[in-house]
Amino acid sequence: MTAISPLAERVVAGELPALARALTLVERRRDGVNELLADLHRRTGGAQVLGVTGPPGSGKSTLVTGLTAEYRARGRTVGVIAVDPSSILTGGAILGDRIRMTGLAGDPGVFIRSIATRGALGGLSRAALDAITVLDAAGKDVIVLETVGVGQAEVDVLAAAQTVAVVSVPGMGDDVQAIKAGLLEIADVHVVNKADRDGAHKTVAELREMLKMTPRTVVGWNVPIRQTTAATGDGVARLADTFDEHRAWLDTSGEGGVRERRNAGTRIRWMAEEFVMRGLRPGAPDFDTAVAAVVGRRTDPAQAARELVRALCP
């Protein structure tokens, strides 16, 4: 196998300090991060990647904590990426999710990282996707990506997860929050959390009716609705079983390969956008010259953009 960098070797070996350092490089986009990711990418593909999303207050963090404990009881290692809203002052993660997951601290089989959204649409930053690469290469059996669930652009989670769970909760003022948030169509599994509350059965019934009217692009998987009470652990084991059932279906149906190609395409497009945008900032080579030419009416914005892109990607 092709030789890799010393840091990548330590990540693949599962060394926690190296894993933390690699994730810092990824989040801060430090020099050498693309070379590191290239080394690690060849060591990925073994992890089960779960996306957990839904409206604020639906108990996602408590549910992820319960799922992590369940997987650990089954002997599986877990990496958790909690995508936090960014601080308006620093752009960094607020770390609310990690505070709520303190019960997992001290378990060497669990690694938790909060990633800032940094204004990314749908609450999912590119750093979060690269963090999945790092944790996968490090040998984590299960990677859980918890997102903020802010609206329709949350479908970005599909670029990372093999299985997407959308969490709803009764008694939050909307009959089914997933409908309002535009998340109904992306779910592989629906979860009604806090199912011990009044109205849980009504929420389940409404979801079931909505699913009957929602066109599905994937045939062969009937989207289940699972009820959980994450605070007590009720239903969490059954939910973990459902995730495993979906992964097995992906493997046998061929849909897993379709999703992997789609996800790879999304990653390529996002990286291409990043490379191009670096060259289209004030102070970048030729950019200020192009701006002056547009201001001076010697060219138009579209032509200037075409020439800049050609120069960036000869």
C-alpha positions in Angstrom: 0.0 0.0 0.0 1.2 3.5 -0.8 3.2 5.2 2.0 1.4 7.9 3.9 2.5 10.8 6.2 3.5 10.2 9.8 0.3 12.0 11.1 -1.9 9.9 8.8 -0.2 6.7 10.1 -0.9 7.7 13.7 -4.5 8.5 12.8 -4.9 5.1 11.1 -3.4 3.5 14.2 -6.1 5.1 16.3 -3.9 7.4 18.4 -6.2 9.9 20.1 -3.8 12.9 20.1 -3.2 12.4 16.3 -6.9 12.1 15.7 -7.6 15.4 17.6 -4.8 17.1 15.7 -6.0 15.9 12.4 -9.5 17.2 13.1 -8.1 20.5 14.1 -6.3 20.7 10.8 -9.5 19.8 9.0 -11.7 22.4 10.8 -9.2 25.2 10.5 -8.1 24.3 6.9 -4.5 24.5 7.8 -1.7 23.9 5.3 -1.3 20.3 4.4 -4.9 19.3 5.2 -5.6 18.2 1.6 -2.5 16.0 1.5 -3.6 14.5 4.9 -7.1 13.8 3.6 -5.7 12.3 0.4 -3.7 9.9 2.6 -6.6 9.0 4.8 -9.2 8.7 2.0 -7.6 5.4 0.8 -8.1 4.0 4.3 -11.9 4.7 4.5 -15.0 2.8 3.6 -15.4 0.7 6.7 -17.6 2.9 8.9 -21.4 3.0 9.2 -22.2 6.7 8.8 -25.5 7.9 10.4 -27.0 11.3 10.0 -29.3 12.5 12.8 -31.2 15.7 12.2 -34.3 17.5 13.3 -35.6 20.7 14.8 -34.0 22.2 17.9 -35.4 20.8 21.1 -36.2 17.4 19.7 -33.7 15.7 21.9 -31.2 14.8 19.2 -28.1 15.0 21.5 -29.7 12.9 24.2 -30.7 10.4 21.5 -27.2 10.3 20.0 -25.8 9.8 23.5 -28.2 6.8 24.0 -27.3 5.4 20.6 -23.6 5.7 21.4 -24.0 3.9 24.7 -26.0 1.1 22.9 -23.3 0.7 20.2 -20.6 0.5 22.9 -22.6 -2.2 24.7 -22.5 -4.1 21.4 -18.7 -3.7 21.3 -18.6 -1.2 18.5 -16.4 2.0 18.5 -18.2 5.3 17.8 -17.2 8.7 16.5 -19.6 11.6 17.1 -19.5 14.8 15.0 -21.9 17.3 16.6 -22.4 20.2 14.1 -23.0 23.2 16.4 -24.3 26.6 15.4 -21.3 29.0 15.0 -20.5 31.7 17.5 -21.3 35.1 15.9 -18.1 36.5 17.4 -15.5 33.8 16.7 -17.1 31.5 14.1 -16.3 28.6 16.4 -18.6 25.9 17.7 -20.7 26.8 20.8 -20.1 23.3 22.1 -23.6 22.8 23.5 -23.8 19.3 22.1 -20.6 18.2 23.7 -21.7 19.6 27.0 -24.8 17.4 26.9 -22.7 14.3 26.0 -20.4 14.5 29.1 -21.7 11.1 30.2 -19.6 9.5 27.4 -16.4 11.1 28.6 -13.6 8.7 29.5 -14.6 5.9 27.2 -11.6 5.3 24.8 -14.0 3.7 22.3 -15.9 7.0 21.9 -14.6 10.2 20.2 -16.7 13.3 20.2 -16.0 16.5 18.2 -18.0 19.6 17.9 -17.7 21.3 14.4 -18.9 24.8 13.7 -21.4 25.4 10.9 -19.4 28.5 9.8 -22.4 29.7 7.9 -22.7 26.6 5.8 -26.2 26.2 4.3 -28.2 23.5 6.1 -25.9 23.7 9.1 -23.4 21.3 7.6 -19.9 22.6 7.0 -17.4 21.0 4.7 -15.2 20.4 7.7 -17.8 18.0 9.0 -17.6 15.9 5.9 -13.8 15.8 6.1 -14.1 14.9 9.8 -16.0 11.8 8.7 -13.0 10.9 6.5 -10.7 11.2 9.5 -12.8 9.2 11.9 -13.5 6.5 9.2 -9.7 6.1 8.6 -9.2 5.9 12.3 -11.2 2.7 12.4 -14.4 3.9 14.0 -17.2 1.3 13.5 -20.0 3.9 13.6 -19.9 7.6 12.9 -22.8 9.7 14.0 -23.3 13.1 12.4 -25.7 15.2 14.4 -26.8 18.4 12.6 -28.7 21.4 13.7 -31.8 20.8 11.6 -32.4 24.4 10.5 -34.4 24.0 7.3 -34.7 22.7 3.8 -31.0 23.1 3.0 -30.4 20.4 5.6 -30.6 17.9 2.8 -26.8 18.5 2.7 -26.6 15.8 5.3 -27.3 13.3 2.5 -23.8 14.1 1.2 -22.3 12.4 4.2 -24.6 9.8 5.7 -25.5 6.3 4.5 -28.6 6.4 6.7 -30.5 9.6 7.6 -32.8 9.7 10.7 -35.1 12.7 11.1 -36.2 13.3 14.7 -39.6 14.8 15.6 -41.1 15.3 19.0 -44.8 15.8 20.0 -46.0 18.9 21.7 -43.8 21.6 20.0 -46.6 23.6 18.4 -46.5 21.9 15.0 -48.2 18.7 14.2 -45.1 17.3 12.4 -42.0 19.5 12.5 -40.3 17.5 9.8 -42.9 18.7 7.3 -42.3 22.4 8.2 -38.5 21.9 8.1 -38.6 20.3 4.7 -37.0 17.2 6.0 -39.7 14.6 5.3 -38.3 13.4 2.0 -34.7 12.8 3.1 -35.4 10.4 5.9 -34.5 6.8 5.7 -35.9 6.4 9.3 -38.3 8.7 11.2 -37.9 8.9 14.9 -40.6 10.3 17.2 -38.5 11.1 20.3 -40.0 11.9 23.8 -42.6 9.3 23.0 -43.8 9.2 26.6 -45.4 12.7 26.0 -49.0 13.1 25.2 -49.6 13.4 21.5 -46.9 10.9 20.5 -49.3 8.5 18.8 -50.9 11.5 16.9 -47.5 12.5 15.6 -46.8 8.9 14.5 -50.1 8.7 12.7 -49.6 12.1 10.9 -46.1 11.0 9.8 -47.5 7.8 8.5 -50.1 9.6 6.4 -47.6 12.1 5.1 -45.2 9.3 4.0 -48.0 7.8 2.0 -48.2 11.1 0.0 -44.5 11.7 -0.4 -42.9 10.4 -3.6 -39.8 8.3 -2.9 -37.0 8.1 -5.4 -35.8 4.8 -3.7 -37.9 1.7 -4.2 -37.7 -1.2 -1.8 -37.2 0.4 1.5 -40.3 1.3 3.5 -39.4 4.2 5.7 -40.1 3.1 9.3 -41.2 5.3 12.2 -39.6 4.4 15.5 -40.6 5.8 18.9 -38.0 6.5 21.5 -37.7 8.1 24.8 -34.0 8.9 24.8 -33.9 10.2 28.3 -34.7 6.7 29.6 -33.3 4.6 26.8 -36.7 3.2 25.7 -36.7 2.3 22.0 -33.0 3.1 21.5 -31.9 -0.5 20.9 -34.7 -1.0 18.4 -33.6 2.1 16.6 -30.0 0.8 16.4 -31.3 -2.4 15.0 -33.2 -0.4 12.3 -30.1 1.4 11.3 -28.3 -2.0 10.9 -31.2 -3.3 8.8 -31.0 -0.3 6.6 -27.3 -0.7 6.1 -27.8 -4.4 5.2 -30.5 -3.3 2.7 -28.1 -0.8 1.1 -25.6 -3.5 0.6 -28.0 -6.0 -0.9 -30.1 -3.6 -3.1 -27.2 -1.8 -4.7 -28.4 1.5 -3.4 -25.3 1.8 -1.2 -23.2 2.1 -4.3 -25.5 4.7 -5.8 -25.3 6.8 -2.6 -21.5 6.5 -2.5 -21.2 7.8 -6.0 -23.6 10.7 -5.2 -21.7 11.5 -2.0 -18.4 11.4 -3.9 -19.8 13.8 -6.5 -20.9 16.2 -3.9 -17.5 16.2 -2.2 -15.8 16.9 -5.6 -18.1 19.8 -6.3 -17.6 21.3 -2.9 -13.8 21.0 -3.2 -13.8 22.5 -6.6 -15.9 25.5 -5.3 -13.3 25.9 -2.5 -10.4 25.9 -4.9 -12.0 28.4 -7.2 -13.2 30.7 -4.4 -9.6 31.0 -3.0 -8.6 32.5 -6.3 -11.6 34.9 -6.5 -10.8 36.9 -3.3 -9.5 40.4 -3.1 -5.7 40.3 -3.2 -5.6 37.0 -5.1 -3.5 37.0 -8.3 -5.3 38.6 -11.2 -8.4 39.2 -9.2 -7.8 42.9 -8.4 -6.7 43.4 -12.0 -10.0 41.9 -13.2 -12.0 44.1 -10.8 -10.2 47.2 -12.2 -11.0 46.1 -15.7 -14.7 45.7 -14.9 -14.8 49.1 -13.1 -13.1 50.7 -16.1 -15.6 49.1 -18.5 -12.8 47.4 -20.4 -14.5 44.1 -19.9 -17.8 42.8 -18.3 -18.2 40.7 -15.1 -19.0 37.5 -17.0 -16.0 37.7 -19.2 -13.7 38.6 -16.3 -15.0 35.6 -14.4 -14.4 33.2 -17.3 -10.9 34.5 -17.7 -10.1 34.1 -14.0 -11.5 30.5 -13.9 -9.5 29.6 -17.0 -6.4 31.0 -15.3 -7.2 29.0 -12.1 -8.0 25.8 -14.0 -5.9 25.8 -17.2 
